[in-house]
């Protein structure tokens, strides 16, 4: 048996061509600064020029964009290539927003689509949300959002005529480029064009996603999203789900994004009949794991990474997410929120599914159970790469975390297993 590949992020990494681009950018400043401009007016103009559309919808959106860019420009530590990459990413999302708003005008029936009793999987990052989402995706009657359609929910002004194969090829190409830029990232969080993916990519169209503070050091925008809320983001998110349901109807949606935990109250306001599955994991495992993920995301795009500051940020941000998520439960009904422990999901996934099934009673359970057994056997037969990380790498220690989350650890019986 081949040994597992061990993955860790110790220093920022950029391939030679990227380093050359950065060197050129530094030497030619300010001649080529316009190529990597992260000014709101420039981005809006570029998206308008590409789409020939100019209705941005809710004016709150422009405030969110400006706040995002202010944070990135002031504290993001992006290289020339990083700014260039983020610029193209944002212009693509802005164009998608413009097309979506125009399509809603042309096809008003989209707003009548029902998103009935959706299932949302959430919890801190690195708590098994992706694994559970993939298990739910095996159910024959559940509709998941695939990565290619999340990236391009509205590729043209009549999305019914769009070729999904073209969109899949485009996302796969982007994935190959990303794998080249950030080697090993997919082993931490796999991104496959035709597989289920998280809601993040729809929120990015409203500038209320987390991409900006994962790929850069822009921490203030993360706190702003909590201080000002993202009601607009959820409203535009629901519209995009209605669009996707209009294009490819689903009986019941199952969706996943850890960041829903931070905004659980808004989620429940937007989808009152939602079922929420909240995963729980030992914070001494989850916090350094998300720090490692964020470091891997930033490595190709940032001049430097402050690992201690990264650890401090996620320690505090996890605490804020947990506090807000638990507080939001007062709006939930009986059995609307289902708690699942990560150790149980890891050791006995079929038992966890039985536990969930006993509460929400999905149809066609026997067919689903057979698929789950096959999937579980195949998963255990594979030898994925180890994702290596530790607390000290990010200036953290077990006693600090154990004290900070003592009540949570006790309430959910999360034994502390320190990562060395």
C-alpha positions in Angstrom: 0.0 0.0 0.0 1.4 3.4 -0.9 1.9 5.8 1.9 -0.5 8.7 2.2 0.6 12.0 0.9 1.0 14.5 3.7 -0.2 18.0 3.1 0.7 21.1 5.0 1.1 24.8 4.4 4.1 26.4 6.0 5.0 29.3 3.7 3.2 31.3 0.9 3.8 29.6 -2.4 3.6 30.8 -5.9 4.7 29.1 -9.1 7.6 30.6 -11.1 5.3 32.3 -13.8 3.3 33.9 -11.0 6.4 35.2 -9.4 7.5 36.7 -12.7 4.1 38.4 -13.1 4.5 39.9 -9.6 8.0 41.1 -10.4 6.8 42.7 -13.6 3.9 44.3 -11.7 6.3 45.8 -9.1 8.7 47.1 -11.6 6.1 48.8 -13.8 3.9 50.4 -11.1 1.9 52.5 -11.7 1.9 51.9 -15.4 0.0 48.6 -15.2 -1.9 49.3 -12.0 -5.1 49.7 -14.0 -4.9 46.1 -15.0 -5.3 45.0 -11.4 -7.6 47.9 -10.2 -9.8 47.0 -7.3 -11.9 50.2 -7.3 -15.6 49.8 -7.3 -16.3 52.1 -10.3 -13.7 50.2 -12.4 -15.3 46.8 -11.7 -18.8 47.9 -12.2 -17.9 49.6 -15.5 -16.1 46.5 -16.7 -19.0 44.2 -15.9 -21.5 46.6 -17.5 -19.3 46.8 -20.6 -19.1 43.0 -20.9 -22.8 42.3 -20.4 -24.3 45.6 -21.8 -26.5 45.6 -18.8 -26.7 48.1 -15.9 -29.5 47.2 -13.5 -27.7 46.1 -10.2 -30.9 45.6 -8.2 -30.9 46.4 -4.5 -28.6 49.5 -3.9 -27.4 47.9 -0.7 -25.2 45.7 -2.9 -22.9 48.5 -4.0 -22.2 49.3 -0.3 -21.2 45.7 0.2 -18.9 45.8 -2.8 -17.3 49.0 -1.6 -16.7 47.7 1.9 -15.2 44.5 0.5 -12.8 46.4 -1.7 -11.9 48.9 1.0 -10.9 46.0 3.3 -8.9 44.2 0.6 -7.1 47.3 -0.5 -6.2 48.4 3.0 -5.2 45.1 4.6 -5.4 42.3 2.0 -1.6 42.0 1.3 -2.4 40.8 -2.2 0.4 40.6 -4.7 -0.1 42.1 -8.2 -1.2 38.6 -9.4 -3.5 38.3 -6.4 -5.2 41.7 -7.2 -5.4 40.7 -10.9 -7.0 37.3 -10.0 -9.5 38.9 -7.5 -10.4 41.5 -10.1 -11.3 38.9 -12.7 -13.2 36.9 -10.1 -15.3 39.8 -9.0 -16.0 41.0 -12.6 -17.3 37.5 -13.4 -19.6 37.6 -10.3 -20.8 41.1 -11.2 -21.7 40.0 -14.7 -23.6 37.0 -13.3 -25.5 39.3 -11.1 -26.5 41.6 -14.0 -27.6 38.7 -16.1 -29.7 37.2 -13.3 -31.5 40.5 -12.7 -32.3 40.8 -16.4 -33.5 37.2 -16.6 -35.9 37.8 -13.8 -37.5 40.6 -15.8 -37.8 38.4 -18.9 -39.1 35.3 -17.0 -41.1 36.5 -14.0 -42.3 33.0 -13.3 -38.9 32.3 -11.8 -39.9 34.1 -8.6 -42.9 31.8 -8.2 -40.6 28.7 -7.8 -41.1 27.1 -4.5 -38.0 26.0 -2.4 -39.9 23.6 -0.2 -38.5 22.4 3.1 -34.8 22.8 2.1 -32.2 21.0 4.2 -29.2 23.1 5.2 -26.0 21.5 6.5 -23.9 23.8 8.5 -21.5 24.1 11.4 -17.9 25.4 11.8 -15.6 24.9 8.9 -13.9 21.5 8.9 -16.6 19.7 10.9 -17.6 17.2 8.2 -20.2 19.3 6.4 -18.8 18.3 3.0 -18.9 14.6 3.8 -22.5 14.7 5.0 -23.5 16.8 2.0 -22.1 14.2 -0.3 -24.0 11.4 1.5 -27.2 13.3 1.1 -26.5 13.8 -2.6 -26.8 10.1 -3.0 -30.6 10.3 -2.2 -32.5 9.9 -5.5 -35.1 12.6 -4.7 -32.8 15.3 -3.2 -31.6 18.2 -5.4 -28.0 19.4 -4.7 -26.3 22.4 -6.2 -23.4 21.4 -8.4 -20.2 23.4 -8.6 -20.5 24.3 -12.3 -24.0 25.7 -11.8 -23.1 27.6 -8.7 -20.2 29.2 -10.5 -22.4 30.0 -13.6 -26.1 30.0 -12.5 -27.0 32.5 -15.3 -24.5 32.2 -18.2 -26.7 34.0 -20.7 -30.0 35.9 -21.0 -31.9 32.7 -21.7 -30.2 30.2 -19.5 -32.5 27.4 -20.8 -30.4 27.5 -24.0 -27.0 27.3 -22.2 -24.9 24.2 -22.8 -24.1 22.7 -19.4 -21.2 20.7 -20.9 -19.6 24.0 -21.9 -20.0 25.4 -18.3 -18.6 22.1 -16.9 -15.5 22.3 -19.1 -15.0 26.0 -18.1 -15.1 25.2 -14.4 -12.8 22.2 -14.9 -10.3 24.4 -16.6 -10.5 26.9 -13.7 -10.0 24.0 -11.4 -6.8 22.9 -13.2 -5.5 26.4 -13.0 -6.3 26.6 -9.3 -4.6 23.3 -8.6 -1.5 24.6 -10.3 -1.6 27.8 -8.3 -2.4 26.1 -5.0 -1.0 22.5 -5.0 -2.6 20.3 -2.4 -5.6 22.6 -1.8 -8.0 20.0 -3.4 -6.9 17.4 -0.9 -8.1 19.8 1.9 -11.3 20.7 0.1 -11.9 19.1 -3.2 -13.6 21.2 -6.0 -15.1 19.1 -8.7 -17.1 20.7 -11.5 -19.9 18.1 -11.6 -20.1 17.4 -7.8 -22.1 19.2 -5.1 -20.5 22.3 -3.7 -21.4 24.9 -1.0 -23.6 28.0 -1.3 -20.7 30.3 -1.0 -20.5 30.8 -4.8 -24.1 32.2 -5.0 -23.4 34.6 -2.1 -20.3 35.9 -3.9 -22.7 37.3 -6.5 -24.0 39.6 -3.8 -20.6 40.4 -2.3 -21.6 38.7 0.9 -19.4 35.6 0.5 -16.3 34.6 2.4 -13.9 34.4 -0.6 -12.3 37.8 0.1 -11.1 37.0 3.6 -10.1 33.4 2.7 -7.8 34.4 -0.2 -6.5 37.6 1.4 -5.8 39.1 4.8 -9.0 41.3 4.6 -10.3 40.6 8.1 -12.4 43.7 8.6 -14.9 42.7 5.9 -15.5 39.4 7.8 -16.5 41.4 10.9 -18.5 43.8 8.8 -20.6 40.9 7.5 -21.6 40.2 11.1 -22.1 43.8 12.2 -24.3 44.8 9.2 -25.9 41.4 8.4 -26.3 39.9 5.0 -30.1 39.9 4.5 -29.6 41.2 1.0 -27.2 38.3 0.3 -29.9 35.8 1.4 -32.5 37.4 -0.7 -30.3 37.2 -3.8 -29.3 33.7 -2.9 -32.9 32.6 -2.8 -33.6 34.2 -6.2 -30.7 32.2 -7.6 -31.9 29.0 -6.1 -35.3 29.7 -7.7 -33.5 30.2 -11.0 -31.7 26.9 -10.7 -34.9 25.1 -9.7 -36.6 26.6 -12.7 -33.9 25.3 -15.0 -33.6 21.8 -13.3 -36.4 21.2 -10.8 -35.8 19.4 -7.6 -38.3 17.9 -5.2 -36.4 19.0 -2.1 -33.0 20.8 -1.9 -30.1 19.9 0.3 -27.6 22.7 0.6 -24.4 23.2 2.5 -22.3 26.1 3.8 -20.5 26.4 7.1 -21.0 30.1 7.1 -24.8 29.7 7.4 -24.0 29.2 11.1 -22.9 32.8 11.5 -26.1 34.0 9.9 -28.5 31.3 11.1 -31.2 33.7 12.2 -31.3 35.3 8.7 -31.4 31.8 7.1 -34.4 30.9 9.2 -36.1 34.2 8.4 -35.5 33.5 4.6 -36.5 29.8 4.7 -39.0 29.4 7.6 -39.6 25.7 6.8 -35.9 24.8 6.5 -34.3 21.9 8.3 -30.9 22.7 9.6 -28.3 20.0 10.4 -25.6 21.4 12.7 -22.3 19.5 13.0 -20.1 19.8 16.0 -16.3 19.0 16.3 -13.6 19.4 18.9 -12.4 23.0 18.5 -8.8 21.9 19.0 -9.2 20.0 15.7 -11.5 22.3 13.8 -9.7 25.7 14.4 -6.2 24.8 13.2 -7.8 22.9 10.3 -9.6 26.0 9.0 -6.4 28.1 9.6 -4.5 25.6 7.4 -7.3 25.8 4.7 -7.2 29.6 4.8 -3.4 29.6 4.5 -3.6 27.3 1.5 -6.1 29.6 -0.1 -4.0 32.7 0.4 -0.6 31.2 -0.5 -0.6 31.9 -4.3 -2.1 35.4 -3.9 -0.6 37.1 -0.8 2.8 38.8 -0.2 2.9 37.2 3.2 0.8 35.4 5.7 0.7 36.2 9.4 0.1 32.8 10.9 -0.4 34.0 14.5 -2.9 36.6 13.4 -4.7 33.9 11.3 -5.0 31.8 14.4 -6.3 34.6 16.5 -8.8 35.7 13.9 -10.3 32.2 13.5 -10.3 31.6 17.2 -12.4 34.7 17.7 -14.5 34.2 14.5 -15.4 30.7 15.5 -16.5 31.9 18.9 -18.7 34.6 17.2 -20.2 32.0 14.8 -21.0 29.6 17.6 -22.6 32.3 19.8 -24.7 33.7 17.0 -25.7 30.2 15.8 -26.8 28.9 19.2 -28.6 32.2 19.9 -30.6 32.0 16.7 -32.2 28.7 17.8 -34.9 30.6 19.6 -36.5 31.0 16.1 -36.5 27.3 15.3 -39.3 24.9 15.7 -39.3 21.4 17.2 -36.8 19.2 15.4 -36.0 21.9 13.0 -32.3 21.8 14.0 -30.6 18.5 14.2 -27.3 18.2 16.1 -24.6 15.8 14.8 -21.2 15.1 16.3 -18.3 14.9 13.9 -16.8 11.8 15.7 -20.1 10.0 15.2 -20.2 10.9 11.5 -16.7 9.8 11.0 -17.0 6.5 12.8 -20.6 5.5 12.0 -22.0 7.5 9.1 -24.8 5.1 8.5 -26.0 5.4 12.1 -25.9 9.1 11.7 -28.1 8.9 8.6 -30.5 6.7 10.5 -30.7 9.3 13.2 -31.5 12.0 10.8 -34.0 9.9 8.9 -35.9 9.2 12.1 -36.5 12.9 12.4 -37.1 14.1 8.9 -38.5 10.9 7.3 -37.3 11.2 3.7 -39.0 9.0 1.1 -37.3 6.1 -0.7 -35.0 5.5 2.2 -34.2 1.9 1.3 -32.7 2.9 -2.1 -30.7 5.6 -0.4 -29.5 3.2 2.3 -28.1 0.9 -0.4 -26.2 3.7 -2.1 -24.9 4.8 1.3 -23.5 1.4 2.1 -21.7 1.2 -1.2 -20.3 4.7 -0.9 -19.1 4.1 2.6 -17.3 0.9 1.6 -15.6 2.7 -1.4 -14.6 5.7 0.8 -13.0 3.5 3.4 -11.0 1.6 0.7 -9.4 4.8 -0.6 -6.2 6.3 0.9 -6.7 10.0 0.9 -3.8 12.4 1.7 -3.3 13.4 5.3 -4.0 17.1 6.0 -1.3 18.1 8.4 -1.7 21.0 10.8 -1.2 21.9 14.4 -2.1 24.5 17.0 1.3 26.0 17.5 1.7 26.6 13.8 -1.0 29.3 14.3 0.0 30.6 17.7 -2.7 28.6 19.5 -2.6 26.2 22.4 -5.1 23.6 23.7 -5.5 25.1 27.1 -6.5 28.5 25.6 -9.1 26.8 23.3 -10.3 24.4 25.9 -11.0 27.3 28.3 -12.7 29.4 25.6 -15.1 26.7 24.5 -15.4 24.7 27.8 -19.2 24.9 27.9 -19.6 23.9 24.3 -17.2 21.0 24.6 -19.1 19.7 27.6 -22.6 20.3 26.2 -21.8 18.2 23.0 -19.4 15.8 24.6 -16.5 16.8 22.4 -13.4 15.2 23.8 -10.3 17.4 23.3 -7.7 15.7 21.0 -4.8 18.0 20.5 -3.2 18.1 17.0 0.6 17.7 17.3 
